[in-house]
Amino acid sequence: MKKLALLATLGSLAMLLGAFAFQYIGDMAPCKLCIWQRWPHGIAIALGVLIYLIPNRWIALLGGLVVLGGATIAFYHAGVELQFWPGPDTCTSGDISKLSAEALMAQILATPVVRCDEVPWSLFGISMAGWNGIISLGIGGIWLLAFRAGRRRV
């Protein structure tokens, strides 16, 4: 169980490192949905650490469900990119109540616009969101195998 959980944890770590590499080395700012896709991998990494401290097969099940939830977000994002359905039309910002109109306008103009419905990078016709969904299915499957393997030890 622990070896499979480690493999799944390393898979999520690789996904996050890849996302940060695209962002900071490749200079590709993430959109709102890209950020949402990172959270399940971060949670899965924390669960991978936890399963080593508290070996419990139910943690592996939770890891699988979290990463499969992330795959759902990724496939939703891929559908937005393919124009199958609309993406979120909202964004967030920090506290702007103390900014003057000129400072606010300067901040708006200096902020890069990152759209969820545009594909900044693809491989074999599959976007980053699509690859995240596919790979997350595999990582989620590994977590579920870890859950199943934990049953044999009980």
C-alpha positions as CSV (number, residue, x, y, z in Angstrom):
1,M,0.0,0.0,0.0
2,K,2.7,2.5,1.0
3,K,4.7,1.9,-2.3
4,L,1.6,2.6,-4.4
5,A,0.8,5.7,-2.3
6,L,4.3,6.9,-2.8
7,L,4.1,6.4,-6.5
8,A,0.8,8.4,-6.6
9,T,2.2,11.1,-4.4
10,L,5.2,11.5,-6.7
11,G,2.9,11.6,-9.6
12,S,1.0,14.6,-8.1
13,L,4.3,16.2,-7.1
14,A,5.5,15.9,-10.7
15,M,2.3,17.4,-12.0
16,L,2.6,20.4,-9.7
17,L,6.3,20.9,-10.5
18,G,5.4,20.8,-14.2
19,A,2.7,23.4,-13.7
20,F,5.1,25.7,-11.8
21,A,7.7,25.1,-14.5
22,F,5.3,26.2,-17.2
23,Q,4.4,29.2,-15.1
24,Y,7.8,30.4,-13.9
25,I,10.2,29.1,-16.5
26,G,7.9,29.0,-19.5
27,D,6.3,32.4,-18.6
28,M,2.7,31.0,-19.0
29,A,0.5,32.6,-16.4
30,P,-2.2,30.2,-15.2
31,C,-5.9,31.0,-15.6
32,K,-8.5,30.5,-12.9
33,L,-9.2,26.9,-13.9
34,C,-5.5,26.1,-14.0
35,I,-5.2,27.2,-10.4
36,W,-8.2,25.1,-9.4
37,Q,-6.5,22.0,-11.0
38,R,-3.5,22.4,-8.8
39,W,-5.3,22.1,-5.5
40,P,-6.2,18.4,-5.7
41,H,-2.5,17.5,-6.4
42,G,-1.4,19.6,-3.4
43,I,-4.0,17.8,-1.2
44,A,-2.9,14.4,-2.6
45,I,0.8,15.2,-1.7
46,A,-0.3,16.0,1.9
47,L,-2.3,12.8,2.0
48,G,0.8,10.9,0.7
49,V,2.8,12.2,3.6
50,L,0.0,11.4,6.0
51,I,-0.3,7.8,4.9
52,Y,3.3,7.3,5.8
53,L,2.7,8.7,9.3
54,I,-0.7,6.9,9.7
55,P,-0.8,3.9,7.4
56,N,-4.5,3.7,6.7
57,R,-6.1,2.5,3.6
58,W,-8.9,5.0,3.9
59,I,-6.4,7.8,3.4
60,A,-5.5,6.1,0.0
61,L,-9.2,6.1,-0.9
62,L,-9.5,9.8,-0.1
63,G,-6.3,10.5,-2.2
64,G,-7.9,8.7,-5.1
65,L,-11.2,10.6,-4.8
66,V,-9.4,13.9,-4.5
67,V,-7.2,13.3,-7.6
68,L,-10.2,12.0,-9.6
69,G,-12.0,15.2,-8.6
70,G,-9.0,17.1,-10.0
71,A,-9.4,15.1,-13.2
72,T,-13.0,16.2,-13.4
73,I,-11.9,19.9,-13.1
74,A,-9.2,19.3,-15.8
75,F,-11.7,17.7,-18.2
76,Y,-14.1,20.6,-17.5
77,H,-11.3,23.0,-18.4
78,A,-10.5,21.1,-21.6
79,G,-14.2,21.3,-22.5
80,V,-14.0,25.1,-22.0
81,E,-11.0,25.2,-24.3
82,L,-12.8,23.2,-26.9
83,Q,-15.8,25.5,-26.7
84,F,-18.1,22.7,-25.5
85,W,-19.4,24.9,-22.7
86,P,-18.7,28.3,-21.2
87,G,-16.1,28.7,-18.5
88,P,-16.3,30.9,-15.4
89,D,-16.9,34.5,-16.1
90,T,-15.8,35.9,-12.8
91,C,-12.4,36.8,-11.4
92,T,-11.1,37.9,-8.1
93,S,-8.9,40.8,-7.0
94,G,-7.4,42.1,-3.8
95,D,-8.7,45.0,-1.8
96,I,-9.1,48.0,-4.2
97,S,-11.0,50.3,-1.9
98,K,-7.9,52.4,-1.1
99,L,-6.8,52.8,-4.7
100,S,-7.4,56.0,-6.7
101,A,-9.0,55.7,-10.0
102,E,-5.7,56.2,-11.7
103,A,-3.9,53.6,-9.6
104,L,-6.7,51.1,-10.2
105,M,-6.6,51.7,-14.0
106,A,-2.8,51.3,-14.0
107,Q,-3.2,48.0,-12.1
108,I,-5.8,46.8,-14.5
109,L,-3.7,47.7,-17.5
110,A,-0.6,46.0,-16.1
111,T,-2.4,42.8,-15.3
112,P,-2.1,40.1,-18.0
113,V,-5.3,38.7,-19.2
114,V,-5.3,34.9,-19.0
115,R,-8.4,33.3,-20.6
116,C,-9.6,29.9,-19.6
117,D,-10.9,29.2,-23.1
118,E,-7.6,29.6,-24.9
119,V,-5.0,26.8,-25.3
120,P,-1.5,28.2,-24.5
121,W,0.3,24.9,-25.1
122,S,-0.6,21.5,-26.5
123,L,1.1,18.2,-27.3
124,F,-0.5,15.9,-30.0
125,G,-3.5,18.2,-30.1
126,I,-4.2,17.7,-26.3
127,S,-4.0,20.8,-24.1
128,M,-2.3,21.0,-20.7
129,A,-5.8,20.7,-19.1
130,G,-6.5,17.6,-21.2
131,W,-3.1,16.0,-20.2
132,N,-3.7,16.8,-16.6
133,G,-7.1,15.1,-16.8
134,I,-5.6,12.0,-18.4
135,I,-2.6,11.7,-16.1
136,S,-4.8,12.5,-13.1
137,L,-7.0,9.5,-14.0
138,G,-3.9,7.3,-13.9
139,I,-2.7,8.8,-10.5
140,G,-6.2,8.4,-9.1
141,G,-6.2,4.7,-10.3
142,I,-2.9,4.2,-8.4
143,W,-4.4,5.6,-5.3
144,L,-7.3,3.2,-5.6
145,L,-4.9,0.3,-6.1
146,A,-3.2,1.4,-2.9
147,F,-6.6,1.4,-1.1
148,R,-7.2,-2.1,-2.4
149,A,-3.8,-3.3,-1.4
150,G,-4.3,-2.0,2.1
151,R,-7.3,-4.3,2.5
152,R,-5.0,-7.4,2.1
153,R,-3.0,-6.3,5.1
154,V,-5.9,-5.8,7.5
